[in-house]
Amino acid sequence: MQDPTQGADMALHPRDNVTRVHPDSGVSEALRRVVAGQIGPRKPGVVYSTADGVYEVLDVTTDRDEARRILKRRTAQFAIIVHDRTADTIGAIGTAWTGTDRVIKAVA
């Protein structure tokens, strides 16, 4: 089966032909705040736990192109490189901070 997001057979919605404009600074600032909220307190050196394990943050990128390349997702807004202390592996994640995530070790 052909991927519906690929190829010339994909039908375009009439709104897809609208000229795109760069977002104004208010929209950019709003998006920046949303992304910051999704990243939460995670920054290099922070150790935190989720329902899936315990992680140490090694790096955080908010460059959308770099995040999309790292995560191989077209809509990624950020990527966090973590050391998964439970599995002793290093990987990239793009999940939002949730109310059940907990900081174990904070950094200044």
N, CA, C and O atoms as a Tinker XYZ file with bonds, in Angstrom:
   432  protein
     1  N      0.844000   -1.183000    0.000000    73     2
     2  CA     0.000000    0.000000    0.000000    64     1     3
     3  C      0.883000    1.239000    0.000000    63     2     4     5
     4  O      1.856000    1.318000    0.750000    81     3
     5  N      0.541000    2.198000   -0.841000    73     3     6
     6  CA     1.331000    3.422000   -0.948000    64     5     7
     7  C      1.075000    4.330000    0.241000    63     6     8     9
     8  O     -0.058000    4.479000    0.700000    81     7
     9  N      2.146000    4.933000    0.730000    73     7    10
    10  CA     2.051000    5.895000    1.823000    64     9    11
    11  C      1.249000    7.097000    1.332000    63    10    12    13
    12  O      1.626000    7.704000    0.330000    81    11
    13  N      0.143000    7.465000    2.010000    73    11    14
    14  CA    -0.693000    8.568000    1.541000    64    13    15
    15  C     -0.012000    9.928000    1.606000    63    14    16    17
    16  O     -0.488000   10.888000    0.999000    81    15
    17  N      1.084000   10.019000    2.327000    73    15    18
    18  CA     1.771000   11.311000    2.419000    64    17    19
    19  C      2.832000   11.460000    1.339000    63    18    20    21
    20  O      3.494000   12.496000    1.273000    81    19
    21  N      3.011000   10.455000    0.494000    73    19    22
    22  CA     4.051000   10.473000   -0.524000    64    21    23
    23  C      3.428000   10.379000   -1.916000    63    22    24    25
    24  O      2.328000    9.852000   -2.081000    81    23
    25  N      4.135000   10.889000   -2.901000    73    23    26
    26  CA     3.759000   10.683000   -4.287000    64    25    27
    27  C      2.781000   11.694000   -4.832000    63    26    28    29
    28  O      2.185000   12.475000   -4.091000    81    27
    29  N      2.626000   11.666000   -6.150000    73    27    30
    30  CA     1.797000   12.638000   -6.863000    64    29    31
    31  C      0.313000   12.293000   -6.796000    63    30    32    33
    32  O     -0.528000   13.110000   -7.170000    81    31
    33  N     -0.019000   11.089000   -6.322000    73    31    34
    34  CA    -1.422000   10.693000   -6.285000    64    33    35
    35  C     -2.180000   11.322000   -5.127000    63    34    36    37
    36  O     -3.398000   11.176000   -5.031000    81    35
    37  N     -1.467000   12.023000   -4.247000    73    35    38
    38  CA    -2.099000   12.614000   -3.073000    64    37    39
    39  C     -2.980000   13.784000   -3.491000    63    38    40    41
    40  O     -2.507000   14.720000   -4.136000    81    39
    41  N     -4.249000   13.735000   -3.131000    73    39    42
    42  CA    -5.183000   14.806000   -3.460000    64    41    43
    43  C     -4.951000   15.983000   -2.528000    63    42    44    45
    44  O     -4.775000   15.807000   -1.323000    81    43
    45  N     -4.953000   17.176000   -3.090000    73    43    46
    46  CA    -4.776000   18.375000   -2.286000    64    45    47
    47  C     -6.120000   18.977000   -1.953000    63    46    48    49
    48  O     -7.032000   18.997000   -2.780000    81    47
    49  N     -6.231000   19.456000   -0.759000    73    47    50
    50  CA    -7.420000   20.182000   -0.339000    64    49    51
    51  C     -7.316000   21.590000   -0.909000    63    50    52    53
    52  O     -6.205000   22.112000   -1.002000    81    51
    53  N     -8.413000   22.228000   -1.294000    73    51    54
    54  CA    -8.330000   23.582000   -1.859000    64    53    55
    55  C     -7.569000   24.567000   -0.984000    63    54    56    57
    56  O     -6.927000   25.481000   -1.502000    81    55
    57  N     -7.630000   24.398000    0.338000    73    55    58
    58  CA    -6.895000   25.297000    1.223000    64    57    59
    59  C     -5.388000   25.132000    1.105000    63    58    60    61
    60  O     -4.639000   26.023000    1.505000    81    59
    61  N     -4.922000   23.988000    0.550000    73    59    62
    62  CA    -3.490000   23.757000    0.399000    64    61    63
    63  C     -2.868000   24.696000   -0.631000    63    62    64    65
    64  O     -1.647000   24.848000   -0.667000    81    63
    65  N     -3.689000   25.326000   -1.465000    73    63    66
    66  CA    -3.175000   26.224000   -2.493000    64    65    67
    67  C     -3.045000   27.655000   -1.992000    63    66    68    69
    68  O     -2.673000   28.541000   -2.761000    81    67
    69  N     -3.341000   27.899000   -0.732000    73    67    70
    70  CA    -3.245000   29.233000   -0.152000    64    69    71
    71  C     -1.770000   29.586000    0.017000    63    70    72    73
    72  O     -0.971000   28.745000    0.427000    81    71
    73  N     -1.415000   30.811000   -0.295000    73    71    74
    74  CA    -0.047000   31.267000   -0.107000    64    73    75
    75  C      0.265000   31.301000    1.379000    63    74    76    77
    76  O     -0.481000   31.875000    2.173000    81    75
    77  N      1.364000   30.685000    1.740000    73    75    78
    78  CA     1.765000   30.630000    3.141000    64    77    79
    79  C      2.580000   31.880000    3.482000    63    78    80    81
    80  O      3.392000   32.344000    2.681000    81    79
    81  N      2.355000   32.405000    4.656000    73    79    82
    82  CA     3.110000   33.565000    5.118000    64    81    83
    83  C      3.846000   33.182000    6.387000    63    82    84    85
    84  O      3.452000   32.246000    7.082000    81    83
    85  N      4.906000   33.899000    6.689000    73    83    86
    86  CA     5.641000   33.647000    7.921000    64    85    87
    87  C      4.788000   34.089000    9.101000    63    86    88    89
    88  O      4.136000   35.132000    9.041000    81    87
    89  N      4.787000   33.304000   10.171000    73    87    90
    90  CA     3.998000   33.699000   11.333000    64    89    91
    91  C      4.535000   35.002000   11.924000    63    90    92    93
    92  O      5.739000   35.258000   11.909000    81    91
    93  N      3.623000   35.811000   12.442000    73    91    94
    94  CA     4.083000   37.045000   13.081000    64    93    95
    95  C      4.742000   36.706000   14.409000    63    94    96    97
    96  O      4.667000   35.571000   14.879000    81    95
    97  N      5.382000   37.687000   15.002000    73    95    98
    98  CA     6.136000   37.426000   16.222000    64    97    99
    99  C      5.243000   36.943000   17.361000    63    98   100   101
   100  O      5.701000   36.189000   18.219000    81    99
   101  N      3.981000   37.361000   17.384000    73    99   102
   102  CA     3.059000   36.901000   18.424000    64   101   103
   103  C      2.792000   35.417000   18.322000    63   102   104   105
   104  O      2.743000   34.724000   19.338000    81   103
   105  N      2.618000   34.919000   17.106000    73   103   106
   106  CA     2.392000   33.492000   16.897000    64   105   107
   107  C      3.668000   32.727000   17.231000    63   106   108   109
   108  O      3.614000   31.679000   17.875000    81   107
   109  N      4.824000   33.248000   16.795000    73   107   110
   110  CA     6.097000   32.588000   17.088000    64   109   111
   111  C      6.336000   32.508000   18.589000    63   110   112   113
   112  O      6.788000   31.480000   19.093000    81   111
   113  N      6.037000   33.578000   19.301000    73   111   114
   114  CA     6.216000   33.595000   20.755000    64   113   115
   115  C      5.260000   32.608000   21.421000    63   114   116   117
   116  O      5.638000   31.933000   22.379000    81   115
   117  N      4.051000   32.520000   20.935000    73   115   118
   118  CA     3.080000   31.581000   21.495000    64   117   119
   119  C      3.557000   30.145000   21.287000    63   118   120   121
   120  O      3.467000   29.324000   22.200000    81   119
   121  N      4.061000   29.839000   20.102000    73   119   122
   122  CA     4.574000   28.501000   19.817000    64   121   123
   123  C      5.791000   28.204000   20.695000    63   122   124   125
   124  O      5.934000   27.092000   21.204000    81   123
   125  N      6.667000   29.196000   20.873000    73   123   126
   126  CA     7.840000   29.013000   21.722000    64   125   127
   127  C      7.415000   28.648000   23.141000    63   126   128   129
   128  O      8.016000   27.773000   23.765000    81   127
   129  N      6.377000   29.318000   23.654000    73   127   130
   130  CA     5.898000   29.023000   25.009000    64   129   131
   131  C      5.290000   27.628000   25.097000    63   130   132   133
   132  O      5.476000   26.934000   26.097000    81   131
   133  N      4.570000   27.214000   24.065000    73   131   134
   134  CA     3.990000   25.866000   24.053000    64   133   135
   135  C      5.103000   24.826000   24.079000    63   134   136   137
   136  O      5.052000   23.874000   24.858000    81   135
   137  N      6.115000   25.011000   23.221000    73   135   138
   138  CA     7.233000   24.065000   23.171000    64   137   139
   139  C      7.963000   24.039000   24.512000    63   138   140   141
   140  O      8.304000   22.967000   25.010000    81   139
   141  N      8.204000   25.212000   25.097000    73   139   142
   142  CA     8.867000   25.266000   26.406000    64   141   143
   143  C      8.060000   24.500000   27.453000    63   142   144   145
   144  O      8.636000   23.815000   28.298000    81   143
   145  N      6.742000   24.609000   27.406000    73   143   146
   146  CA     5.894000   23.866000   28.332000    64   145   147
   147  C      5.971000   22.370000   28.111000    63   146   148   149
   148  O      5.916000   21.594000   29.065000    81   147
   149  N      6.098000   21.956000   26.853000    73   147   150
   150  CA     6.206000   20.532000   26.549000    64   149   151
   151  C      7.556000   19.966000   26.976000    63   150   152   153
   152  O      7.646000   18.807000   27.383000    81   151
   153  N      8.604000   20.781000   26.883000    73   151   154
   154  CA     9.927000   20.346000   27.333000    64   153   155
   155  C      9.963000   20.296000   28.855000    63   154   156   157
   156  O     10.594000   19.414000   29.437000    81   155
   157  N      9.291000   21.236000   29.494000    73   155   158
   158  CA     9.237000   21.269000   30.951000    64   157   159
   159  C     10.595000   21.580000   31.552000    63   158   160   161
   160  O     11.350000   22.373000   30.989000    81   159
   161  N     10.919000   20.971000   32.684000    73   159   162
   162  CA    12.180000   21.269000   33.372000    64   161   163
   163  C     13.387000   20.522000   32.803000    63   162   164   165
   164  O     14.483000   20.600000   33.359000    81   163
   165  N     13.190000   19.797000   31.696000    73   163   166
   166  CA    14.288000   18.993000   31.150000    64   165   167
   167  C     15.334000   19.873000   30.471000    63   166   168   169
   168  O     15.044000   20.574000   29.502000    81   167
   169  N     16.538000   19.822000   30.992000    73   167   170
   170  CA    17.698000   20.479000   30.398000    64   169   171
   171  C     18.905000   19.611000   30.731000    63   170   172   173
   172  O     18.828000   18.770000   31.626000    81   171
   173  N     20.019000   19.800000   30.027000    73   171   174
   174  CA    21.167000   18.916000   30.255000    64   173   175
   175  C     21.531000   18.812000   31.739000    63   174   176   177
   176  O     21.659000   19.812000   32.446000    81   175
   177  N     21.691000   17.558000   32.179000    73   175   178
   178  CA    22.049000   17.276000   33.563000    64   177   179
   179  C     20.884000   16.854000   34.435000    63   178   180   181
   180  O     21.087000   16.207000   35.462000    81   179
   181  N     19.673000   17.204000   34.049000    73   179   182
   182  CA    18.490000   16.846000   34.847000    64   181   183
   183  C     18.240000   15.342000   34.739000    63   182   184   185
   184  O     18.335000   14.761000   33.658000    81   183
   185  N     17.922000   14.730000   35.864000    73   183   186
   186  CA    17.513000   13.325000   35.898000    64   185   187
   187  C     16.044000   13.318000   36.287000    63   186   188   189
   188  O     15.647000   13.966000   37.255000    81   187
   189  N     15.242000   12.588000   35.531000    73   187   190
   190  CA    13.816000   12.546000   35.815000    64   189   191
   191  C     13.263000   11.149000   35.590000    63   190   192   193
   192  O     13.875000   10.319000   34.918000    81   191
   193  N     12.096000   10.909000   36.165000    73   191   194
   194  CA    11.457000    9.599000   36.008000    64   193   195
   195  C     10.085000    9.765000   35.371000    63   194   196   197
   196  O      9.396000   10.768000   35.557000    81   195
   197  N      9.722000    8.742000   34.616000    73   195   198
   198  CA     8.389000    8.639000   34.027000    64   197   199
   199  C      7.867000    7.243000   34.363000    63   198   200   201
   200  O      8.534000    6.471000   35.051000    81   199
   201  N      6.699000    6.937000   33.885000    73   199   202
   202  CA     6.153000    5.592000   34.087000    64   201   203
   203  C      7.014000    4.544000   33.377000    63   202   204   205
   204  O      6.969000    3.363000   33.722000    81   203
   205  N      7.809000    4.984000   32.373000    73   203   206
   206  CA     8.612000    4.053000   31.573000    64   205   207
   207  C     10.037000    3.860000   32.067000    63   206   208   209
   208  O     10.699000    2.907000   31.657000    81   207
   209  N     10.529000    4.742000   32.939000    73   207   210
   210  CA    11.906000    4.587000   33.388000    64   209   211
   211  C     12.486000    5.857000   33.974000    63   210   212   213
   212  O     11.775000    6.815000   34.278000    81   211
   213  N     13.813000    5.833000   34.123000    73   211   214
   214  CA    14.556000    6.961000   34.672000    64   213   215
   215  C     15.528000    7.431000   33.593000    63   214   216   217
   216  O     16.227000    6.619000   32.985000    81   215
   217  N     15.570000    8.745000   33.356000    73   215   218
   218  CA    16.346000    9.312000   32.263000    64   217   219
   219  C     17.212000   10.470000   32.734000    63   218   220   221
   220  O     16.820000   11.241000   33.610000    81   219
   221  N     18.397000   10.582000   32.140000    73   219   222
   222  CA    19.262000   11.739000   32.335000    64   221   223
   223  C     19.296000   12.497000   31.013000    63   222   224   225
   224  O     19.578000   11.918000   29.964000    81   223
   225  N     19.008000   13.787000   31.070000    73   223   226
   226  CA    19.001000   14.610000   29.858000    64   225   227
   227  C     20.439000   14.941000   29.480000    63   226   228   229
   228  O     21.196000   15.476000   30.290000    81   227
   229  N     20.809000   14.616000   28.240000    73   227   230
   230  CA    22.140000   14.920000   27.731000    64   229   231
   231  C     22.135000   16.181000   26.879000    63   230   232   233
   232  O     23.098000   16.948000   26.897000    81   231
   233  N     21.052000   16.401000   26.130000    73   231   234
   234  CA    20.969000   17.572000   25.263000    64   233   235
   235  C     19.511000   17.830000   24.915000    63   234   236   237
   236  O     18.690000   16.912000   24.899000    81   235
   237  N     19.202000   19.089000   24.639000    73   235   238
   238  CA    17.861000   19.497000   24.208000    64   237   239
   239  C     18.041000   20.397000   22.991000    63   238   240   241
   240  O     18.844000   21.329000   23.022000    81   239
   241  N     17.297000   20.125000   21.920000    73   239   242
   242  CA    17.324000   21.015000   20.765000    64   241   243
   243  C     15.915000   21.497000   20.456000    63   242   244   245
   244  O     14.967000   20.713000   20.433000    81   243
   245  N     15.794000   22.790000   20.222000    73   243   246
   246  CA    14.510000   23.357000   19.820000    64   245   247
   247  C     14.563000   23.828000   18.364000    63   246   248   249
   248  O     13.623000   24.455000   17.875000    81   247
   249  N     15.650000   23.526000   17.686000    73   247   250
   250  CA    15.735000   23.799000   16.245000    64   249   251
   251  C     14.852000   22.769000   15.547000    63   250   252   253
   252  O     15.152000   21.576000   15.560000    81   251
   253  N     13.764000   23.234000   14.941000    73   251   254
   254  CA    12.782000   22.303000   14.370000    64   253   255
   255  C     13.376000   21.386000   13.310000    63   254   256   257
   256  O     13.071000   20.193000   13.290000    81   255
   257  N     14.214000   21.916000   12.433000    73   255   258
   258  CA    14.808000   21.078000   11.390000    64   257   259
   259  C     15.675000   19.979000   11.995000    63   258   260   261
   260  O     15.617000   18.827000   11.565000    81   259
   261  N     16.472000   20.338000   12.986000    73   259   262
   262  CA    17.331000   19.361000   13.648000    64   261   263
   263  C     16.492000   18.342000   14.421000    63   262   264   265
   264  O     16.780000   17.146000   14.379000    81   263
   265  N     15.465000   18.803000   15.119000    73   263   266
   266  CA    14.584000   17.887000   15.859000    64   265   267
   267  C     13.903000   16.912000   14.905000    63   266   268   269
   268  O     13.788000   15.725000   15.210000    81   267
   269  N     13.458000   17.395000   13.772000    73   267   270
   270  CA    12.792000   16.526000   12.784000    64   269   271
   271  C     13.760000   15.507000   12.214000    63   270   272   273
   272  O     13.388000   14.360000   11.966000    81   271
   273  N     15.018000   15.929000   12.003000    73   271   274
   274  CA    16.024000   15.006000   11.499000    64   273   275
   275  C     16.332000   13.930000   12.551000    63   274   276   277
   276  O     16.396000   12.744000   12.228000    81   275
   277  N     16.517000   14.342000   13.784000    73   275   278
   278  CA    16.859000   13.415000   14.863000    64   277   279
   279  C     15.738000   12.404000   15.094000    63   278   280   281
   280  O     15.986000   11.203000   15.191000    81   279
   281  N     14.508000   12.898000   15.180000    73   279   282
   282  CA    13.372000   12.036000   15.525000    64   281   283
   283  C     12.715000   11.371000   14.318000    63   282   284   285
   284  O     11.896000   10.464000   14.464000    81   283
   285  N     13.091000   11.840000   13.112000    73   283   286
   286  CA    12.487000   11.317000   11.871000    64   285   287
   287  C     10.963000   11.475000   11.890000    63   286   288   289
   288  O     10.214000   10.582000   11.494000    81   287
   289  N     10.536000   12.662000   12.374000    73   287   290
   290  CA     9.105000   13.018000   12.413000    64   289   291
   291  C      8.947000   14.384000   11.774000    63   290   292   293
   292  O      9.670000   15.319000   12.116000    81   291
   293  N      8.017000   14.506000   10.858000    73   291   294
   294  CA     7.819000   15.769000   10.136000    64   293   295
   295  C      7.305000   16.894000   11.013000    63   294   296   297
   296  O      7.475000   18.062000   10.664000    81   295
   297  N      6.688000   16.585000   12.129000    73   295   298
   298  CA     6.072000   17.622000   12.955000    64   297   299
   299  C      6.815000   17.905000   14.252000    63   298   300   301
   300  O      6.318000   18.652000   15.096000    81   299
   301  N      7.994000   17.325000   14.425000    73   299   302
   302  CA     8.738000   17.519000   15.679000    64   301   303
   303  C      9.091000   18.990000   15.877000    63   302   304   305
   304  O      9.538000   19.661000   14.947000    81   303
   305  N      8.888000   19.477000   17.084000    73   303   306
   306  CA     9.227000   20.852000   17.448000    64   305   307
   307  C     10.475000   20.909000   18.316000    63   306   308   309
   308  O     11.115000   21.955000   18.424000    81   307
   309  N     10.824000   19.778000   18.937000    73   307   310
   310  CA    12.005000   19.696000   19.797000    64   309   311
   311  C     12.432000   18.236000   19.889000    63   310   312   313
   312  O     11.656000   17.328000   19.591000    81   311
   313  N     13.668000   18.028000   20.302000    73   311   314
   314  CA    14.169000   16.677000   20.545000    64   313   315
   315  C     15.030000   16.723000   21.801000    63   314   316   317
   316  O     15.765000   17.682000   22.037000    81   315
   317  N     14.924000   15.679000   22.592000    73   315   318
   318  CA    15.694000   15.574000   23.827000    64   317   319
   319  C     16.514000   14.289000   23.739000    63   318   320   321
   320  O     15.969000   13.200000   23.557000    81   319
   321  N     17.833000   14.433000   23.872000    73   319   322
   322  CA    18.719000   13.268000   23.887000    64   321   323
   323  C     18.864000   12.859000   25.342000    63   322   324   325
   324  O     19.241000   13.664000   26.194000    81   323
   325  N     18.560000   11.591000   25.616000    73   323   326
   326  CA    18.572000   11.109000   26.997000    64   325   327
   327  C     19.389000    9.832000   27.143000    63   326   328   329
   328  O     19.537000    9.048000   26.205000    81   327
   329  N     19.910000    9.653000   28.346000    73   327   330
   330  CA    20.485000    8.371000   28.748000    64   329   331
   331  C     19.394000    7.677000   29.543000    63   330   332   333
   332  O     19.020000    8.131000   30.624000    81   331
   333  N     18.890000    6.588000   29.011000    73   331   334
   334  CA    17.870000    5.795000   29.696000    64   333   335
   335  C     18.603000    4.954000   30.734000    63   334   336   337
   336  O     19.248000    3.961000   30.399000    81   335
   337  N     18.499000    5.356000   31.976000    73   335   338
   338  CA    19.228000    4.668000   33.050000    64   337   339
   339  C     18.657000    3.282000   33.321000    63   338   340   341
   340  O     19.363000    2.413000   33.834000    81   339
   341  N     17.402000    3.069000   32.987000    73   339   342
   342  CA    16.786000    1.765000   33.203000    64   341   343
   343  C     17.356000    0.744000   32.228000    63   342   344   345
   344  O     17.707000   -0.368000   32.622000    81   343
   345  N     17.447000    1.119000   30.955000    73   343   346
   346  CA    17.934000    0.202000   29.917000    64   345   347
   347  C     19.414000    0.403000   29.607000    63   346   348   349
   348  O     19.992000   -0.374000   28.848000    81   347
   349  N     20.039000    1.439000   30.186000    73   347   350
   350  CA    21.433000    1.812000   29.922000    64   349   351
   351  C     21.679000    2.017000   28.426000    63   350   352   353
   352  O     22.619000    1.472000   27.847000    81   351
   353  N     20.799000    2.823000   27.821000    73   351   354
   354  CA    20.930000    3.165000   26.407000    64   353   355
   355  C     20.790000    4.675000   26.238000    63   354   356   357
   356  O     20.284000    5.368000   27.121000    81   355
   357  N     21.238000    5.163000   25.110000    73   355   358
   358  CA    21.082000    6.577000   24.774000    64   357   359
   359  C     20.147000    6.665000   23.577000    63   358   360   361
   360  O     20.276000    5.908000   22.614000    81   359
   361  N     19.207000    7.598000   23.652000    73   359   362
   362  CA    18.252000    7.744000   22.565000    64   361   363
   363  C     17.667000    9.140000   22.542000    63   362   364   365
   364  O     17.965000    9.977000   23.394000    81   363
   365  N     16.833000    9.368000   21.550000    73   363   366
   366  CA    16.179000   10.666000   21.387000    64   365   367
   367  C     14.684000   10.501000   21.610000    63   366   368   369
   368  O     14.081000    9.516000   21.184000    81   367
   369  N     14.100000   11.476000   22.283000    73   367   370
   370  CA    12.663000   11.461000   22.531000    64   369   371
   371  C     12.073000   12.819000   22.171000    63   370   372   373
   372  O     12.781000   13.824000   22.112000    81   371
   373  N     10.789000   12.829000   21.936000    73   371   374
   374  CA    10.089000   14.071000   21.647000    64   373   375
   375  C      8.773000   14.142000   22.394000    63   374   376   377
   376  O      7.841000   14.825000   21.969000    81   375
   377  N      8.703000   13.437000   23.504000    73   375   378
   378  CA     7.462000   13.406000   24.278000    64   377   379
   379  C      7.334000   14.634000   25.168000    63   378   380   381
   380  O      8.331000   15.183000   25.639000    81   379
   381  N      6.108000   15.052000   25.389000    73   379   382
   382  CA     5.836000   16.214000   26.235000    64   381   383
   383  C      5.946000   15.841000   27.709000    63   382   384   385
   384  O      5.650000   14.714000   28.107000    81   383
   385  N      6.375000   16.803000   28.500000    73   383   386
   386  CA     6.415000   16.655000   29.956000    64   385   387
   387  C      4.986000   16.508000   30.445000    63   386   388   389
   388  O      4.102000   17.243000   30.007000    81   387
   389  N      4.752000   15.565000   31.347000    73   387   390
   390  CA     3.387000   15.351000   31.849000    64   389   391
   391  C      3.334000   15.566000   33.353000    63   390   392   393
   392  O      4.365000   15.705000   34.012000    81   391
   393  N      2.151000   15.590000   33.869000    73   391   394
   394  CA     1.944000   15.778000   35.300000    64   393   395
   395  C      2.435000   14.626000   36.147000    63   394   396   397
   396  O      2.595000   14.774000   37.359000    81   395
   397  N      2.678000   13.471000   35.527000    73   395   398
   398  CA     3.168000   12.325000   36.295000    64   397   399
   399  C      4.687000   12.187000   36.224000    63   398   400   401
   400  O      5.259000   11.373000   36.949000    81   399
   401  N      5.358000   12.970000   35.360000    73   399   402
   402  CA     6.827000   12.958000   35.291000    64   401   403
   403  C      7.379000   13.664000   36.526000    63   402   404   405
   404  O      6.793000   14.632000   37.011000    81   403
   405  N      8.506000   13.176000   37.027000    73   403   406
   406  CA     9.079000   13.751000   38.243000    64   405   407
   407  C     10.573000   13.982000   38.092000    63   406   408   409
   408  O     11.291000   13.107000   37.608000    81   407
   409  N     11.048000   15.160000   38.505000    73   407   410
   410  CA    12.481000   15.448000   38.523000    64   409   411
   411  C     13.083000   14.755000   39.737000    63   410   412   413
   412  O     12.580000   14.885000   40.854000    81   411
   413  N     14.161000   14.020000   39.507000    73   411   414
   414  CA    14.880000   13.336000   40.582000    64   413   415
   415  C     16.096000   14.167000   40.989000    63   414   416   417
   416  O     16.404000   14.304000   42.173000    81   415
   417  N     16.776000   14.716000   39.990000    73   415   418
   418  CA    17.961000   15.555000   40.246000    64   417   419
   419  C     17.868000   16.779000   39.348000    63   418   420   421
   420  O     17.872000   16.666000   38.122000    81   419
   421  N     17.784000   17.935000   39.963000    73   419   422
   422  CA    17.737000   19.197000   39.214000    64   421   423
   423  C     19.136000   19.775000   39.096000    63   422   424   425
   424  O     20.030000   19.443000   39.875000    81   423
   425  N     19.313000   20.645000   38.109000    73   423   426
   426  CA    20.582000   21.369000   37.941000    64   425   427
   427  C     20.288000   22.856000   37.901000    63   426   428   429
   428  O     19.193000   23.280000   37.531000    81   427
   429  N     21.274000   23.634000   38.285000    73   427   430
   430  CA    21.086000   25.100000   38.297000    64   429   431
   431  C     21.229000   25.687000   36.916000    63   430   432
   432  O     21.102000   26.899000   36.745000    81   431
